[in-house]
């Protein structure tokens, strides 16, 4: 494959190497990239000569900054009858499920930004390795969306109310905090990633203990990521973000009246009220569901967000297209978002994504 391709595949020393190759776009995920993965991964999973898959991003700035949501915006504007908004989410979620169920070690090397759709490529695999450049977030509520790509599955399984906090605020984590949260498994300096890949290529990863063997290889390169900041605020997060409704969360933050609480209120005030209420309902419904059930729910949600007039388009316009950072949400307040508006995001769709 040409090195100009958006995604590169190669096999070296028994490792299937995937390189996300859109460095100028921070390796944002396109439908073509998703389709290439779906073309290659089933064969790699079945190939006895491939012992593990390693995924990385080109350019040194990002693993993957998310899905190409600007493309979804442009389709709605220029081709309202197009199928990208249907196909992108459906096929992306199929890849997320493939990674979650992949029978071989799946190792993501997170050397930079890992957000949104990039998290869907990393967090569901067996191993995620963060460098000193790592930066995690699920910032979807800022563009009128929700934390998808299996966010409903992994966020609500984090300790305490951390998942709700990350989902609503888009709070960013560096390596130490992601390690504390369990979102990544190890910190390895960026300059050692090449050596780590070489060591995995040299290692015997055969047999049922392959993942434990990968653990051992990674551990031999792991270094201290420094002190985490989350432990100091975890009690506050749990106290405020464990509330059942968005209005209660806001009330609890106002009652605290601390610098931290007031900062969270300022953050929430900028997010789509609809997206935040839908996100809380997503986490509630997915808390005890299987991964597959979660992806079905999220696909229905995604298609609701693709309907004309949804906050998603205004969010993308304000943040990524015009970049005025002044979205005009509709409704503009939390109180204006009705239960019926929220429920409409969870209704079955004609082409439901249902896994066997």
Helices and strands as residue ranges (DSSP letters): E 7-12, E 15-20, G 23-25, H 31-46, E 52-57, E 62-64, H 69-78, H 84-100, E 105-110, E 113-115, H 117-122, E 127-130, E 135-137, G 140-143, H 151-154, G 155-157, H 162-169, H 175-181, E 186-187, G 190-192, H 193-202, H 210-219, H 230-241, H 246-256, H 259-270, H 273-286, H 291-305, H 311-316, I 317-321, G 334-336, H 339-343, G 344-346
